[in-house]
Amino acid sequence: MSDLSPPGNQPWLTIIGIGEDGPEGLGEEAKRLIASAPAVFGGARHHALAAQLISGERFSWQSPFARSIEAILARRGTPVVVLASGDPFLHGVGATLSRHLAVEEMRTIPAPSAFSLAASRLGWPLQDVATISLHGRPIDLIRPHLHPGRRIIALTSDENGPRALANLLAADGFGQSQLTVLEALGGSRDRRRSAISADFDLADIDPLNVCALHVAAGEGARILPFVAGLEDELFEHDGQITKREIRAMTLSALAPRHGELLWDIGAGSGSIGIEWMLADPSLKTIAIEQSPERAARIARNASAFGVPHLAVIEGAAPGALVGLPEPDAIFLGGGGSEAGVIDAAIAALKRGGRLLANAVTLEMEAVLLCEHAKRGGSLTRIEIARAGAIGGMSGWRPAMPVTQWRWTKG
């Protein structure tokens, strides 16, 4: 695939957003550019919408999509038009093309996005609405947005998307949420219908649709709060989990920043890596876990928390670390006392990256004390006590203390 190259004097690539109203929704300049282009790329639906304007050669999207990018780049310097749905830079082809072209090489004429069209139909201020694309992506991504009273507009993949959303809402305690399906917005098949998620019965849904959700939470609904240190009961685990209070302090010490990658070594239930990813959509986690049962459990937890793209590596460190992408931060929750694990983690860590290790056993604590003496960093002792019954009265029951070592690679 070609890299960015110095631009010429004029843009040669034009990306034109087109709606379901076809040429009627286009300006004169966009119509002229389509009509005069010797090559027009787009999906079959785009070509059908603009058929009366196109005089040049038509190229439909190929699979894999990278082939189409290569075909476009092969025409660099000659006029090319790419047809896209709505706003090409909102979950669209514009974002993909911009990774291969300098901005001076292309121009964009956007149309209203599906999100904008849906919000205007519903009278929902778009700045107050959560927008998410589920087109070709896991439906679990909706889960972190499910809060009482929240308004969400979700772009789906096909006619089955609305029912799948309704089923997810009902299963997680949001069955009384109103789900509005807006189909083929702006075109001759434009239609809007609503149903309560638990009683969803809409049929004959157009494959081109967006779903608008007004979330209502029932008793026991699975709501994911916007804080670090989620309740332990929300996670599936076998006892191998960083407890809520310790988890909150651990995530604070890891201090996630935009776009960073975390290695969670000895991930157990995956709670640290999952909450790392919940902090911001740009964050990524690779969970390393040697137990097959726990590795499968991490994947289930990741889906249940709306971060299904968390990567799980089944294997034991340090061997399982070989060849993995370079991390910005590393958490050692288990297996850190094994020979070579900390050295391998430190070697892999980016310059300026953070390593955080928690110890509850004397053996692991001894390792951390030694590393602190050798490398510096900071040591913290965390002790938590919870009130519990003592006979007919109450008293404090201390949890096992945790020694935490934080180190930054210089």
Salt bridges, closest charged atoms under 4 A:
GLU20 OE2 - ARG45 NH1 2.34
GLU20 OE1 - ARG189 NH2 3.49
GLU28 OE2 - LYS31 NZ 3.66
GLU29 OE2 - ARG107 NH1 2.87
GLU57 OE1 - ARG75 NH2 3.81
GLU105 OE1 - ARG76 NE 2.79
ASP140 OD1 - ARG143 NE 2.87
ASP172 OD2 - ARG143 NH1 2.43
GLU183 OE1 - ARG191 NH2 3.12
GLU183 OE2 - ARG193 NH2 3.03
ASP190 OD2 - ARG121 NH1 2.76
ASP206 OD2 - ARG189 NE 2.73
GLU231 OE1 - ARG244 NE 3.75
ASP232 OD1 - ARG247 NH2 2.64
GLU236 OE2 - ARG297 NE 3.79
GLU236 OE2 - ARG300 NH2 2.56
ASP238 OD2 - ARG294 NE 2.91
ASP238 OD2 - ARG297 NH1 3.38
GLU245 OE2 - ARG244 NH2 3.51
GLU245 OE1 - ARG386 NH2 2.65
GLU260 OE1 - ARG354 NH2 2.71
GLU275 OE2 - ARG247 NH1 2.60
ASP280 OD2 - HIS258 ND1 3.80
ASP328 OD1 - LYS350 NZ 3.15
ASP343 OD1 - ARG375 NH2 3.10
GLU365 OE2 - ARG381 NH1 2.66
GLU371 OE2 - LYS374 NZ 3.77
GLU371 OE1 - ARG375 NE 2.55
GLU383 OE2 - ARG381 NE 3.97
